[in-house]
Amino acid sequence: MAYYYDEPSHTFSEYLLVPGFTGPENIPANVSLKTPLVRFKKGEEPAISLNIPMISAVMQSVSGDRLGIALAKEGGMAFIFGSQSIESQAAMVARVKNHKAGFVV
């Protein structure tokens, strides 16, 4: 179900970080962009989550095994496009899943 916000939305350029106003604990190492992908109860950890809120587009010109590997290294996720044979889709998924430490096995 779609939800419409009554208040106007904002972009990053509308915010200003004032030097000296934030505390010493506000450093990039303390920021988590972890995004849950499944429902979970308050106080529990979600069973599946992304480390970064990045997912590739489901477009042939954008998504592929190379982008899937790059996003997986950073904690993201990629979709494969469906305008190819099932065998080709399975091979693309296998290449991403078999990628280990910078080498395709």
Buried (B, 14 or more C-beta within 10 A) or exposed (E): EEEEEEEEEEEEEEEEEEEEEEEEEEEEEEEEEEBEEEEEEEEEEBEEBBBBEBBBEEEEEEBBBBBBBBBBEEBBBBBBBEEEEEEEBEEBBEBBEEBEEEEEE
